[in-house]
Amino acid sequence: MTRQLGILLAATLIAAPACMSERTDEAADAAPTTETAPPVATPAPMPPTPLVTAAVQPEGTSTVAGEVQILPVEGDANAFRVSAHFTSVPAGEHAWHIHKGACGTKDAPVVVPFTPDGKQPGIASPVTAGADGNATAEASVPSTMLSVEQLRTGDYSLHIHEKGGTDHGLSIACANLK
């Protein structure tokens, strides 16, 4: 019996380190890591590069000023979007349109009626100024009305009128879209 006990003890001593290393390897594999991956910053979307940036100039006795940007439309290289910011606009609604011809052209026809012009329905809301005289306006222009290529090769201007509606009065500000 002593001999059997000795053999059993020797076998245990030989097998124990092998079992321990297996358990240590298993424990290491199963142990959660405390390292966390650094957060990946999602880059902010870049604003589109304007195709045209034009200064808004007052007409007549007006003091209206501002800036108009012509921006590309994602997915349609022929269409564009107009984004305009105005200051010193009389409070209330004002018609706005793109006319064929540069600022100062007499009787320049409306090619993009953002608001109705009496002959065509409008495609956007009027420019609406608050008591502080500030106003913004945005609208997309389909290429069937005026394409980017036509805008680049022709003389066009954006006009803001005295009031809203189809009887909108004279232009109080204009921006040449070149």
LINMO-V884905 format. One record per run of one state. SS is the DSSP state (@ for helix, = for strand, . for the rest). FROM is the first residue (numbers start at 0). TO is the last residue. If there is no record, write none. Layout:
ss | from | to
SS | FROM | TO
SS | FROM | TO
This chain:
ss | from | to
. | 0 | 0
@ | 1 | 29
. | 30 | 50
= | 51 | 57
. | 58 | 63
= | 64 | 72
. | 73 | 74
= | 75 | 86
. | 87 | 90
= | 91 | 93
. | 94 | 94
= | 95 | 99
. | 100 | 108
= | 109 | 112
. | 113 | 125
= | 126 | 128
. | 129 | 133
= | 134 | 140
. | 141 | 146
@ | 147 | 152
. | 153 | 154
= | 155 | 160
. | 161 | 169
= | 170 | 175
. | 176 | 177
